[in-house]
Amino acid sequence: MIAFDKPSGLLIAPDRWDKKKENLMGLVHDKMGHGVANVHRLDADTSGIVLCAKTKPALDYLSGQFQSKTVGKLYLAISVVLPEDRAMKLPTPVLPRLPDGSLPESFTVDLGLGEDEHHPGHMRVFRKRGGKASLTEFHARERFGKYILHECRPLTGRTHQIRVHLAAVGAPILNDRFYGDPDELLLLSNLKRGYKGRGDEKPLLDRLALHASELTVKHPVTREPVTIRAENPHEFEVALKYLRKFSARA
C-alpha cells in the first residue's frame, strides 16, 4: 500500500464533466502505472491522507476494512460557532448549547444524511425517515473564542459527513462554500487589537478548514495495525498560530 498527502483543491478521480482536469489518481497512474488504486476518497476541498493499494489482494483487504467500518479515521477541522439565530434551521436542536452559548467539549452527532434534491451535489440531514445512518464523534482540541479546532472521528463514511454534522450543530467549518456562513472569514483584523493592515485584507485561511490527519488500518500483509499521519498544511498552521496568539479577541 502507499499513501498520499493530498492538497486541498485537488480532485481524487477524473471530474465527471471535465475529464482533462488534473486529479490525484491521474498523476499517480502516470508515475506508477494503473495497477495502483485508491481505497477511499476525500472531497476535493479536503486535504490529507488518501490510501492506495498496489495489488488486487491488498485492494480487496483494505477496501473490506472500510466497508466493515473498522478503519480508524481522524480529521481536524476549524469551525466557527454561530449565534443560534444564524445556525442551520432544524425542527429541534441537534445539540443543546451550554449556558454561555458554546458547544460541549465532546459530543456525538447521529443524523441520517442523503442528497439534497433542491441543491444537486449537496447533502442534507434527515431527522427521522430517509437518509443513510451517519455517526460522527467530535472533541474540542483547542478553543479560541468562537473558533474551535475539532478532532473529528467519522464512524461512517458518508459524503460531506463531517461538514454537514458540524453545520447541523451550528458550528460550520470555516470556508465551507456549501454549508458554511460566507460572512464568517478568519481575518487578522478581527483578532488583533489595533490592526493597521491593508484595506483589501485577505483571510488567514482561504480554503476549507478540514484535514484528514490520521488513518489506522491493518496492513494487508502483516495484518498488524498501521497508523499513517499527515502533518497540518502550512496554511492551517498559520491560522492556528494567529488564533493562539490573539484568541482573547476571537
C-alpha positions as CSV (number, residue, x, y, z in Angstrom):
1,M,0.0,0.0,0.0
2,I,1.0,3.6,-0.4
3,A,-0.5,6.8,1.0
4,F,-0.5,10.4,-0.4
5,D,-1.0,13.7,1.4
6,K,-3.5,15.3,-1.0
7,P,-3.6,19.1,-1.1
8,S,-6.9,21.0,-0.9
9,G,-8.4,21.7,-4.2
10,L,-7.1,18.6,-6.0
11,L,-9.7,16.0,-7.2
12,I,-9.0,12.3,-6.4
13,A,-10.6,10.9,-9.6
14,P,-11.4,12.5,-13.0
15,D,-14.1,15.1,-13.0
16,R,-17.5,13.9,-14.3
17,W,-17.8,16.8,-16.7
18,D,-14.1,17.7,-17.4
19,K,-12.0,14.5,-17.9
20,K,-8.9,16.6,-18.6
21,K,-9.0,18.3,-15.2
22,E,-6.0,17.4,-13.0
23,N,-6.6,14.7,-10.4
24,L,-4.6,12.7,-7.9
25,M,-5.1,9.3,-9.5
26,G,-4.3,10.5,-12.9
27,L,-1.0,11.8,-11.6
28,V,-0.4,8.5,-9.7
29,H,-1.1,6.4,-12.8
30,D,1.2,8.5,-14.9
31,K,4.1,7.8,-12.4
32,M,3.3,4.3,-11.1
33,G,1.0,2.7,-13.6
34,H,-2.6,1.7,-13.5
35,G,-2.1,-1.1,-11.0
36,V,-2.3,1.4,-8.1
37,A,-5.9,2.0,-7.0
38,N,-7.3,4.3,-4.4
39,V,-9.1,2.6,-1.5
40,H,-11.3,5.5,-0.4
41,R,-11.9,9.1,-1.4
42,L,-11.8,12.7,0.0
43,D,-13.7,15.7,-1.1
44,A,-11.6,17.8,-3.5
45,D,-11.6,20.7,-0.9
46,T,-10.4,18.4,1.9
47,S,-6.6,17.9,2.3
48,G,-4.8,14.9,3.9
49,I,-4.4,11.2,3.7
50,V,-5.5,9.2,0.7
51,L,-4.7,5.5,0.9
52,C,-4.0,3.4,-2.2
53,A,-3.3,-0.3,-2.8
54,K,-0.5,-1.6,-5.2
55,T,-2.1,-5.0,-5.7
56,K,-5.5,-6.5,-6.2
57,P,-5.3,-8.6,-2.9
58,A,-4.2,-5.5,-1.0
59,L,-7.1,-3.5,-2.5
60,D,-9.6,-6.2,-1.5
61,Y,-8.3,-6.4,2.0
62,L,-8.1,-2.7,2.6
63,S,-11.5,-2.0,1.0
64,G,-13.0,-4.6,3.2
65,Q,-11.9,-2.7,6.3
66,F,-13.6,0.5,5.0
67,Q,-16.8,-1.4,4.2
68,S,-16.8,-3.0,7.7
69,K,-16.1,0.3,9.3
70,T,-13.1,-0.9,11.2
71,V,-10.7,1.8,9.9
72,G,-9.7,4.5,12.4
73,K,-10.1,8.0,10.9
74,L,-9.2,11.3,12.5
75,Y,-9.8,14.6,10.8
76,L,-9.0,18.1,12.1
77,A,-11.5,20.9,11.4
78,I,-11.5,24.6,12.3
79,S,-15.1,25.6,12.9
80,V,-16.9,28.8,13.9
81,V,-19.7,28.7,16.5
82,L,-22.6,30.8,15.0
83,P,-25.3,32.6,17.1
84,E,-28.3,30.3,17.3
85,D,-30.4,32.5,15.1
86,R,-27.8,32.0,12.2
87,A,-27.3,28.3,12.7
88,M,-28.8,25.6,10.4
89,K,-32.5,25.6,10.9
90,L,-33.7,22.2,12.1
91,P,-37.1,21.3,13.7
92,T,-35.4,20.5,17.1
93,P,-31.9,21.3,18.3
94,V,-29.4,18.6,17.5
95,L,-27.1,19.6,20.4
96,P,-28.2,21.9,23.2
97,R,-25.8,24.8,23.8
98,L,-24.1,25.4,27.1
99,P,-25.3,28.4,29.2
100,D,-22.7,30.7,27.6
101,G,-23.8,29.7,24.1
102,S,-20.8,27.4,23.4
103,L,-20.7,23.7,22.5
104,P,-19.8,20.9,24.9
105,E,-16.1,19.8,24.8
106,S,-17.1,16.4,23.4
107,F,-20.2,15.3,21.6
108,T,-21.6,12.8,19.1
109,V,-23.9,13.7,16.1
110,D,-26.2,10.9,14.9
111,L,-28.1,12.2,11.9
112,G,-29.0,10.4,8.7
113,L,-27.7,12.0,5.5
114,G,-28.9,12.0,2.0
115,E,-28.7,14.0,-1.2
116,D,-30.4,17.4,-1.2
117,E,-32.9,17.2,-4.0
118,H,-33.1,21.0,-4.2
119,H,-29.3,21.5,-4.4
120,P,-27.5,19.0,-6.6
121,G,-24.2,17.9,-5.2
122,H,-25.2,18.9,-1.6
123,M,-26.2,16.7,1.3
124,R,-28.9,17.3,3.9
125,V,-29.8,15.8,7.3
126,F,-32.8,13.6,7.8
127,R,-34.3,13.8,11.3
128,K,-36.4,10.7,11.2
129,R,-37.1,8.8,8.0
130,G,-34.9,8.8,4.9
131,G,-31.2,9.2,4.5
132,K,-28.3,6.9,5.5
133,A,-27.3,6.3,9.1
134,S,-24.3,8.7,9.8
135,L,-22.4,9.0,13.1
136,T,-19.5,11.3,14.0
137,E,-17.7,11.9,17.3
138,F,-16.3,15.4,18.0
139,H,-13.8,16.7,20.6
140,A,-12.6,20.2,21.0
141,R,-8.8,20.0,20.9
142,E,-8.4,23.8,21.3
143,R,-10.8,26.7,21.7
144,F,-10.2,30.3,20.5
145,G,-13.3,32.2,21.5
146,K,-16.0,31.4,18.9
147,Y,-13.5,29.3,16.9
148,I,-12.8,25.6,17.7
149,L,-10.2,23.2,16.5
150,H,-12.1,19.9,16.4
151,E,-10.9,16.4,16.4
152,C,-13.5,14.6,14.2
153,R,-13.9,10.8,14.1
154,P,-16.5,9.7,11.5
155,L,-17.7,6.2,12.3
156,T,-19.5,6.0,9.0
157,G,-18.3,7.3,5.6
158,R,-21.0,9.4,4.0
159,T,-20.4,12.2,1.5
160,H,-19.7,15.5,3.3
161,Q,-20.5,13.8,6.6
162,I,-18.3,15.9,8.9
163,R,-19.2,19.2,7.1
164,V,-22.9,18.6,7.4
165,H,-22.8,17.4,11.0
166,L,-20.8,20.4,12.2
167,A,-23.2,22.7,10.3
168,A,-26.1,21.0,11.9
169,V,-24.9,21.9,15.4
170,G,-24.3,25.5,14.4
171,A,-20.6,25.3,14.1
172,P,-19.8,25.0,10.3
173,I,-16.3,24.5,9.1
174,L,-14.5,27.7,8.0
175,N,-14.7,28.5,4.3
176,D,-17.3,25.7,3.6
177,R,-18.9,27.0,0.4
178,F,-21.7,24.5,0.7
179,Y,-22.7,24.5,4.4
180,G,-20.8,27.4,5.9
181,D,-21.5,31.1,6.5
182,P,-19.9,33.2,3.8
183,D,-19.7,36.2,6.2
184,E,-17.5,34.3,8.6
185,L,-13.9,34.8,7.4
186,L,-10.8,34.4,9.6
187,L,-9.3,37.9,9.4
188,L,-6.4,39.2,11.3
189,S,-8.2,42.4,11.8
190,N,-10.9,40.5,13.8
191,L,-8.3,39.0,16.0
192,K,-5.6,41.6,16.5
193,R,-6.3,44.7,18.5
194,G,-5.3,47.9,16.7
195,Y,-4.9,46.2,13.4
196,K,-3.3,48.6,10.9
197,G,-3.0,46.4,7.8
198,R,-4.3,46.8,4.3
199,G,-7.9,47.7,3.4
200,D,-8.1,44.8,1.0
201,E,-7.2,42.3,3.7
202,K,-7.1,38.6,2.8
203,P,-8.3,35.9,5.1
204,L,-5.7,34.0,7.1
205,L,-7.2,30.8,5.7
206,D,-8.9,30.8,2.3
207,R,-9.6,27.0,1.8
208,L,-11.9,24.5,3.5
209,A,-10.6,24.1,7.1
210,L,-10.8,20.3,7.0
211,H,-7.8,18.0,7.0
212,A,-7.6,14.2,7.0
213,S,-4.9,13.9,9.7
214,E,-4.7,10.2,10.6
215,L,-5.7,6.8,9.2
216,T,-5.3,3.4,11.0
217,V,-5.7,0.2,9.1
218,K,-4.5,-3.4,9.3
219,H,-1.6,-4.0,7.0
220,P,-2.6,-6.3,4.1
221,V,0.5,-8.5,4.6
222,T,1.4,-8.4,8.3
223,R,-2.3,-7.9,9.5
224,E,-0.8,-5.6,12.1
225,P,-2.3,-2.1,12.8
226,V,-0.6,0.7,11.0
227,T,-1.3,4.4,11.6
228,I,-0.5,6.9,8.9
229,R,-0.3,10.6,9.7
230,A,-0.3,13.7,7.6
231,E,1.1,16.9,9.2
232,N,-1.1,20.0,9.2
233,P,-0.9,22.0,5.9
234,H,1.1,25.2,6.2
235,E,-2.0,27.4,5.8
236,F,-3.6,25.5,8.7
237,E,-0.6,26.2,10.9
238,V,-0.6,29.9,10.0
239,A,-4.2,30.2,11.0
240,L,-3.7,28.3,14.3
241,K,-0.6,30.4,15.1
242,Y,-2.7,33.7,15.0
243,L,-5.7,32.1,16.7
244,R,-3.4,31.0,19.6
245,K,-1.7,34.4,19.7
246,F,-4.9,36.5,19.7
247,S,-7.6,34.1,20.9
248,A,-8.7,36.5,23.6
249,R,-10.5,38.6,21.0
250,A,-11.8,35.7,18.9
